[in-house]
Amino acid sequence: MRARRFLPGGWLSLYAFLYIVFLYLPVVFLPIFSINTAPTPKFPLTGYTLKWYEDLPNTPALLDAAWNSLIVGVSASVLATVLGILAARSITRYRYPGRRTINGLIMAPLVLPEVIVAISMLLVMLQLGLSLSLFTVVLGHVLICIPYSMTVLTSGFEGFDRSLEEASADLGESAFGTFRRVTLPMVAPAIISSLLVCFTISLDEFIIAFFLTGTEATLPIYIWGQLRFASKLPGVLALGTLLLIASFLLMTVAEILRRRAARRTQNEGGLYA
Amino acid sequence: MTVAAEGSPPLRMTRARRNALLQSEPVQGFALISPTFLYALVLLVLPILVVIAHSFWTQHYLTIDGTFTLENYRVALTEPIYRDLLWRSLYISLTVSFFTVVLAYPIAYFISFHGGRHKSLWLFLITIPFWTSYLLRVMSWKVILGYNGVLNSGLMGLGVIDEPSTALLYNSSAVIITLTHAWAAFAILPIFISLEKVDRTLVEAATDLGDGPLRSFLRVTLPLSAPGVISAAPIVMIPTVGDYVTPKLVGGKDGVMIANAIQAQFGKAANWPLGAALSVTTMVIVTLMAGATVLIIRALQRLAR
């Protein structure tokens, strides 16, 4: 055991604790100041209020933006997950030349500057004569969601025992029947997890939406617009807190499902491996 | 009849079917991935090619002149504004990736070597803030570092300073702090994965052969985990060079980066070819910088052994 440690565990634990504080600190200030009576976010806190939250439903522009975000999020997550399922299944199940290159290309949006991805798509869409709308935002979001969807789904599909499918086929199930009755139940948690992850990304995504939308705003674009006005800050903090909570809940459920999916396929595979 | 016909040759049937399956495996695999592949081709590769093409063209008001020219690149590389913005962006992304990796390494090490049963919980804890809106996180840093912000009011409340400091917000340090925070998870995960692959018996062997803890870390664990560092550095460096939101919100005048100039060319300034040339230049240079960083880390890794 001694061999494993080059620093005493205590110091590392302290570092880990401080690091977590550093990661969470900025995120924690949003909710704190969103329930503070003072309109500017500073210490000392002046008192507890929910008035900033109560104002939110009375803002039509905000409700429109929320509705737009919902439409974009649902469409983008469904499309990205469908494309992700096809790709993840192909990558984990088949071996063929060019597989790694194609995978690399599909994953590329993850490591490219978003501005460059956004302006490239903007140029093409304008050239093609597409008018900018929520539809173009969905197209953009699907592209950047696919890598995340792929990551979640590959971890769910990997270790998936092929012999189960072969057994089902040998026992006379059609290809579709096998997919529906054997494959799908095994990978369903991973698929739902992918949907939730993609929805969260789309809900929070700003740059692509900012470049590719026409006149309709999504929630982050609405927030961006409000940031110019110092007086609107408390409302933005309240809205931001709600978004934080939504992201947190969605990602927690997604993570639980993803783990369940991984465990399920590994257990089933482990029996036969 | 049918029962007998179906019942007698099942073995041969399955084998034939399996053979056919194996033979067509590449075809099936490729067919399955082709929709996603096509999507990436049409919405990523084609657009990037269009951007590259534009960078060699000229814009006259609303029409694009498709005659080949290198003028945009001359402007992008020699005009002081763009040259300075480019240098600053490269400096910021290099610094950010350095700090992200250096700060991330110990935590990845901690999770991998001391995480015990709670490894995945730790990883989840670390990735959670990353899943919250990037825009909101940048906004919180503005709230923290601002003139009337958390840090200033907190320090004044404690009596450390008498009046708010203006040095915190609207400069490149604010951009570096915000980006280092925003990209933490991207550095931790690859380093963690490579640390997980380090064979623990090798570390023990080094200790048994008389290496102290620090020495065995430097000579065994660190070089063996270099692949993680090698992938973490470019993963942080390349996207941060083109960051738009952070410089816009916390950068002020001194923290403007190249992405803000690129956006201006596609917005107010309406010079797409110049915007395209700036994008291509940035991508090429940051790729070279990332490549050089990888080579340097590899050289250091070899030295350590």
Interface residues (C-beta under 8 A of the other chain):
Chain A: R2 A3 R4 R5 F6 L7 G9 L12 S13 Y15 A16 Y19 I20 F22 L23 Y24 L25 P26 V27 F29 L30 F33 T40 P41 K42 F43 P44 L83 G84 L86 A87 R89 S90 I91 R93 Y94 R95 Y96 P97 G98 R99 I102 L105 I106 A108 P109 V111 L112 P113 E114 V115 I116 V117 I119 S120 M121 L122 L123 V124 Q127 L139 G140 V142 L143 I146 E166 A169 D170 T200 L203 D204 F206 I207 F211 P220 I223 W224 L227 V236 L237 G240 L243 L244 S247 F248 M251 T252 E255 R259
Chain B: P10 T14 R17 R18 E25 P26 V27 Q28 G29 F30 L32 I33 P35 T36 F37 Y39 A40 L41 L43 L44 V45 L46 P47 I48 V50 V51 H54 L103 P106 I107 Y109 F110 I111 F113 H114 S120 W122 F124 L125 I126 T127 I128 P129 W131 T132 S133 Y134 L135 L136 R137 M139 S140 W141 V143 I144 G146 N148 G149 V150 N152 S153 G154 G157 H181 A184 R200 V203 E204 A206 T207 D208 P213 L214 S216 F217 T221 P234 I235 I238 P239 T240 V241 G242 D243 Y244 V245 L249 A259 I262 Q263 F266 W272 G275 A276 S279 T282 M283
